[in-house]
């Protein structure tokens, strides 16, 4: 069994608080930080350059404030954010999106709770139109998730209780992690054959040809991560992670993965970042990338522990996947 050197989180990373209300998806993570993002309807109505959305985040705790980010479709310069055609805030777009914080963000949230449509405009040109159907319910979900309901800090479920009644955010679980070092071991023909048997993958999915090579990465302490191909589609490549030590290969221990054979975990579109010493995955529900799940893990010398999980359960145009799990890596 894996060891968690500093603090073992009691929550199950797979069970994040994620809901959809009308045209909005919302989630709160294990720290009580919450995000919501707009969803689109018929793809035939999407802009030619792809879907454009608005997202809102709120920090936990009595003083937790809002951040509003709206796609600007490559438009730069001064922009106005409007609720039901009434200007609520102004800002300048520099990188295809515009962000609002502080009093501007609070004013936007207060207006959209009872609004029908959010638009972003530059003079007479409307750049983005977002349905606000379900946004009030999503904000109420955040009020409840952060313990704000019935307090003066709530966005929708307002009450007379003071801000001091709002609980602080939870501390992030701290996970002992190791920095990557050393040189990756190679995978022999015999070792690959043994890995294929242990993986539970179909034989055709572990075919030993140049297009399905086993990628290897040095972890340190004599350990190597090996990613064995285990089937692919138009936009997803599945791999089974193994740990190589002393000329032997064993399926890697991973505390959470979305799929697997029962004997071994399976990762989708996995990659190892040697500089950050993290293993990441990005499983897309479809080619557009507007739904799916991605996760980031660290290595503690025995197995991999997840430090972030993001999800988007609805394939409705938003590429802003919502965080449902967060931990802090402590490197030694």
C-alpha positions as CSV (number, residue, x, y, z in Angstrom):
1,X,0.0,0.0,0.0
2,X,1.3,3.5,-0.8
3,X,2.5,5.7,2.1
4,X,1.5,9.3,2.4
5,X,4.4,10.8,4.2
6,X,2.9,14.0,5.6
7,X,-0.9,13.9,5.5
8,X,-3.4,11.4,4.2
9,X,-6.5,13.1,2.8
10,X,-9.8,11.5,4.0
11,X,-11.8,12.6,0.9
12,X,-12.0,10.5,-2.2
13,X,-10.5,12.4,-5.1
14,X,-13.0,10.7,-7.5
15,X,-16.0,12.2,-5.7
16,X,-15.7,16.0,-6.3
17,X,-18.7,18.2,-6.0
18,X,-19.7,18.8,-9.7
19,X,-23.1,19.9,-10.9
20,X,-24.8,21.3,-13.9
21,X,-27.6,23.8,-13.7
22,X,-29.2,24.9,-17.0
23,X,-26.4,26.5,-19.0
24,X,-23.8,26.5,-16.3
25,X,-21.5,23.8,-14.8
26,X,-20.1,24.4,-11.2
27,X,-17.7,22.5,-8.9
28,X,-16.1,23.0,-5.5
29,X,-12.9,21.2,-4.6
30,X,-11.7,19.7,-1.3
31,X,-10.3,23.1,-0.2
32,X,-13.8,24.8,-0.7
33,X,-12.5,26.8,-3.7
34,X,-15.3,26.9,-6.3
35,X,-15.6,27.6,-10.0
36,X,-18.5,27.8,-12.5
37,X,-18.4,28.1,-16.3
38,X,-21.0,28.7,-19.0
39,X,-22.1,26.0,-21.4
40,X,-23.3,26.3,-24.9
41,X,-26.2,24.9,-26.8
42,X,-26.4,23.8,-30.5
43,X,-22.8,23.7,-32.1
44,X,-24.4,25.2,-35.2
45,X,-24.8,28.5,-33.2
46,X,-21.1,28.6,-32.1
47,X,-18.8,31.3,-33.5
48,X,-16.6,30.2,-36.5
49,X,-13.5,30.3,-34.3
50,X,-15.0,27.9,-31.8
51,X,-17.0,28.2,-28.6
52,X,-16.6,31.2,-26.3
53,X,-17.5,31.1,-22.6
54,X,-17.5,32.9,-19.3
55,X,-16.1,31.5,-16.1
56,X,-16.4,32.6,-12.4
57,X,-14.3,31.6,-9.5
58,X,-14.6,32.3,-5.8
59,X,-12.0,31.7,-3.1
60,X,-13.1,30.1,0.2
61,X,-13.3,31.8,3.6
62,X,-14.9,35.0,5.0
63,X,-12.9,37.3,2.7
64,X,-13.1,35.1,-0.4
65,X,-13.7,37.2,-3.5
66,X,-14.8,36.6,-7.1
67,X,-12.8,36.5,-10.3
68,X,-14.7,36.7,-13.6
69,X,-13.0,35.7,-16.9
70,X,-14.7,36.1,-20.3
71,X,-13.4,34.9,-23.7
72,X,-12.9,37.8,-26.1
73,X,-12.3,36.0,-29.4
74,X,-8.9,37.6,-30.2
75,X,-10.4,41.1,-29.7
76,X,-8.1,43.5,-28.0
77,X,-8.7,46.9,-26.5
78,X,-11.4,48.4,-24.3
79,X,-14.4,46.1,-23.7
80,X,-17.7,46.4,-21.8
81,X,-19.4,43.6,-20.0
82,X,-23.2,43.9,-20.0
83,X,-26.0,42.1,-18.2
84,X,-29.3,42.3,-20.1
85,X,-27.8,45.1,-22.3
86,X,-26.8,47.3,-19.3
87,X,-23.1,48.0,-18.9
88,X,-21.8,46.6,-15.6
89,X,-18.0,46.7,-15.9
90,X,-15.3,47.7,-18.3
91,X,-11.8,46.3,-18.9
92,X,-9.1,45.8,-21.5
93,X,-8.4,42.6,-23.3
94,X,-4.8,41.7,-24.1
95,X,-4.7,38.0,-24.6
96,X,-8.1,36.9,-26.1
97,X,-9.8,37.1,-22.8
98,X,-10.7,39.7,-20.2
99,X,-10.6,39.4,-16.4
100,X,-12.5,41.2,-13.7
101,X,-11.7,41.1,-10.0
102,X,-12.5,43.0,-6.8
103,X,-15.5,45.3,-6.9
104,X,-16.0,44.8,-10.6
105,X,-16.3,41.1,-10.3
106,X,-18.7,41.4,-7.3
107,X,-20.9,43.8,-9.2
108,X,-21.0,41.4,-12.2
109,X,-22.0,38.5,-10.0
110,X,-24.7,40.5,-8.2
111,X,-26.2,41.5,-11.6
112,X,-26.1,38.1,-13.3
113,X,-27.9,36.4,-10.4
114,X,-31.1,37.9,-11.7
115,X,-30.1,38.4,-15.3
116,X,-30.9,36.5,-18.5
117,X,-28.0,37.3,-20.8
118,X,-24.4,38.4,-20.4
119,X,-22.7,40.0,-23.4
120,X,-19.2,41.3,-24.0
121,X,-19.0,44.2,-26.5
122,X,-16.7,46.7,-28.1
123,X,-18.7,49.7,-29.1
124,X,-21.6,48.5,-31.3
125,X,-19.9,45.1,-31.8
126,X,-21.1,42.1,-29.7
127,X,-18.2,39.7,-29.2
128,X,-19.8,37.2,-26.9
129,X,-23.3,36.3,-25.7
130,X,-23.8,33.9,-22.8
131,X,-27.0,32.5,-21.4
132,X,-27.4,33.1,-17.7
133,X,-30.0,30.3,-17.3
134,X,-28.9,28.3,-14.3
135,X,-26.3,30.8,-13.1
136,X,-28.3,31.7,-10.0
137,X,-28.6,28.1,-9.0
138,X,-24.8,27.6,-9.6
139,X,-24.1,30.6,-7.4
140,X,-26.4,29.1,-4.7
141,X,-24.4,25.9,-5.0
142,X,-21.2,27.8,-4.3
143,X,-22.9,29.6,-1.3
144,X,-23.7,26.2,0.2
145,X,-20.4,24.6,-0.7
146,X,-18.4,27.4,1.0
147,X,-20.7,27.6,4.0
148,X,-22.0,31.1,3.0
149,X,-25.7,30.4,2.9
150,X,-27.5,32.7,5.3
151,X,-24.6,35.2,5.6
152,X,-24.0,38.6,4.2
153,X,-21.3,37.2,1.9
154,X,-23.6,34.9,0.0
155,X,-24.2,35.7,-3.7
156,X,-27.8,34.4,-3.8
157,X,-28.6,32.6,-0.5
158,X,-28.2,35.9,1.5
159,X,-28.9,36.2,5.2
160,X,-28.0,38.4,8.2
161,X,-25.2,36.3,9.6
162,X,-21.9,38.1,9.6
163,X,-18.9,37.2,7.4
164,X,-17.2,35.7,10.4
165,X,-19.8,32.9,10.3
166,X,-18.2,31.7,7.0
167,X,-15.7,28.8,7.6
168,X,-12.2,29.1,6.4
169,X,-11.1,27.1,3.5
170,X,-9.6,23.6,4.1
171,X,-5.8,23.2,4.2
172,X,-4.5,21.4,1.2
173,X,-3.3,17.8,1.9
174,X,0.5,17.8,1.8
175,X,2.1,15.0,-0.1
176,X,5.8,14.1,0.2
177,X,7.3,14.0,-3.3
178,X,10.7,13.2,-4.9
179,X,12.4,15.2,-7.6
180,X,13.3,13.4,-10.9
181,X,16.9,12.4,-11.3
182,X,19.1,9.8,-13.0
183,X,19.0,8.1,-16.3
184,X,16.0,6.1,-17.5
185,X,16.3,2.3,-17.9
186,X,15.6,0.7,-21.2
187,X,12.9,-1.9,-21.9
188,X,14.1,-5.2,-23.4
189,X,11.9,-7.3,-25.7
190,X,11.4,-9.8,-22.9
191,X,10.5,-7.1,-20.4
192,X,8.0,-5.6,-22.8
193,X,6.4,-9.0,-23.3
194,X,6.1,-9.4,-19.5
195,X,4.6,-5.9,-19.2
196,X,2.0,-6.7,-21.8
197,X,0.9,-9.8,-19.8
198,X,0.6,-7.8,-16.6
199,X,-1.2,-4.9,-18.2
200,X,-4.5,-6.6,-19.0
201,X,-4.5,-4.9,-22.4
202,X,-5.6,-6.6,-25.6
203,X,-2.6,-8.1,-27.4
204,X,-3.2,-5.9,-30.4
205,X,-3.1,-2.8,-28.2
206,X,0.5,-3.5,-27.0
207,X,1.9,-4.4,-30.5
208,X,5.7,-3.9,-30.4
209,X,6.2,-1.6,-33.4
210,X,7.8,1.8,-33.8
211,X,4.5,3.7,-33.6
212,X,3.7,2.1,-30.2
213,X,7.0,2.4,-28.4
214,X,7.3,2.4,-24.7
215,X,8.3,5.8,-23.3
216,X,10.6,5.7,-20.3
217,X,11.5,8.5,-17.8
218,X,14.0,8.5,-14.9
219,X,12.3,9.0,-11.5
220,X,15.4,8.8,-9.3
221,X,16.5,6.3,-6.7
222,X,17.0,3.6,-9.4
223,X,13.3,3.8,-10.5
224,X,12.1,4.4,-14.1
225,X,8.6,5.2,-15.2
226,X,7.6,3.3,-18.4
227,X,4.4,4.0,-20.3
228,X,3.2,0.9,-22.2
229,X,0.7,1.7,-25.0
230,X,-2.7,0.1,-24.5
231,X,-5.0,1.3,-27.3
232,X,-5.7,4.6,-29.0
233,X,-8.4,6.5,-30.8
234,X,-8.6,9.6,-32.9
235,X,-7.6,11.9,-30.0
236,X,-6.7,9.7,-27.0
237,X,-3.7,7.4,-26.4
238,X,-4.1,5.0,-23.5
239,X,-1.0,3.8,-21.6
240,X,-0.4,1.5,-18.6
241,X,2.3,2.9,-16.2
242,X,5.0,0.6,-15.0
243,X,7.9,1.1,-12.6
244,X,11.2,-0.5,-13.7
245,X,13.7,-1.4,-11.0
246,X,16.6,-3.8,-11.0
247,X,15.7,-5.2,-14.5
248,X,12.1,-6.0,-13.4
249,X,8.8,-4.2,-14.2
250,X,5.7,-3.9,-12.0
251,X,2.5,-2.0,-12.6
252,X,2.8,1.4,-11.0
253,X,0.8,2.2,-7.9
254,X,-1.5,5.2,-8.5
255,X,-3.9,6.4,-5.9
256,X,-6.6,7.4,-8.5
257,X,-7.0,6.8,-12.2
258,X,-10.2,6.9,-14.3
259,X,-9.8,3.5,-15.9
260,X,-7.7,0.3,-15.9
261,X,-7.8,-3.5,-16.2
262,X,-8.3,-4.2,-12.5
263,X,-4.7,-5.4,-12.3
264,X,-3.1,-2.2,-13.6
265,X,-4.1,1.5,-13.8
266,X,-4.6,3.1,-17.2
267,X,-3.7,6.7,-18.1
268,X,-4.9,8.7,-21.1
269,X,-2.6,11.1,-23.0
270,X,-0.1,10.8,-20.2
271,X,3.2,12.7,-20.1
272,X,6.0,13.1,-17.6
273,X,7.4,16.6,-16.9
274,X,10.9,16.1,-15.7
275,X,11.4,19.7,-14.7
276,X,8.3,19.8,-12.5
277,X,8.6,16.1,-11.6
278,X,4.9,15.5,-12.3
279,X,3.0,12.9,-14.3
280,X,-0.1,14.3,-16.0
281,X,-3.1,13.0,-18.0
282,X,-5.7,14.7,-20.2
283,X,-8.5,12.4,-21.2
284,X,-10.8,14.1,-23.8
285,X,-14.4,13.1,-24.2
286,X,-14.2,14.2,-27.8
287,X,-11.8,15.8,-30.2
288,X,-12.9,19.4,-29.4
289,X,-11.7,19.0,-25.8
290,X,-14.8,20.5,-24.2
291,X,-15.3,17.5,-21.9
292,X,-13.2,15.0,-20.1
293,X,-10.9,14.7,-17.1
294,X,-7.3,15.6,-16.4
295,X,-5.1,14.8,-13.4
296,X,-1.6,15.6,-12.2
297,X,0.5,13.3,-9.9
298,X,3.8,13.3,-8.0
299,X,6.1,10.4,-7.2
300,X,6.9,9.6,-3.6
301,X,9.5,6.9,-4.2
302,X,6.9,4.1,-4.1
303,X,3.9,5.3,-6.1
304,X,2.1,8.2,-7.6
305,X,-0.2,10.5,-5.7
306,X,-2.7,12.9,-7.3
307,X,-2.2,16.6,-6.6
308,X,-4.9,18.0,-8.9
309,X,-8.0,16.7,-10.6
310,X,-10.1,18.7,-13.1
311,X,-13.3,17.6,-14.8
312,X,-15.9,18.7,-17.3
313,X,-18.8,16.2,-17.4
314,X,-20.8,18.1,-20.1
315,X,-19.7,18.2,-23.8
316,X,-21.1,21.7,-24.3
317,X,-18.4,24.0,-25.5
318,X,-16.4,24.9,-22.4
319,X,-12.7,24.1,-22.4
320,X,-12.5,25.5,-18.9
321,X,-12.5,22.3,-16.9
322,X,-13.4,22.7,-13.2
323,X,-11.1,21.6,-10.3
324,X,-12.5,19.1,-7.8
325,X,-9.3,18.1,-6.0
326,X,-6.1,19.9,-4.9
327,X,-3.1,18.8,-2.9
328,X,0.3,20.4,-2.2
329,X,3.5,18.6,-3.2
330,X,6.3,18.9,-0.7
331,X,9.6,17.9,-2.4
332,X,12.4,16.4,-0.5
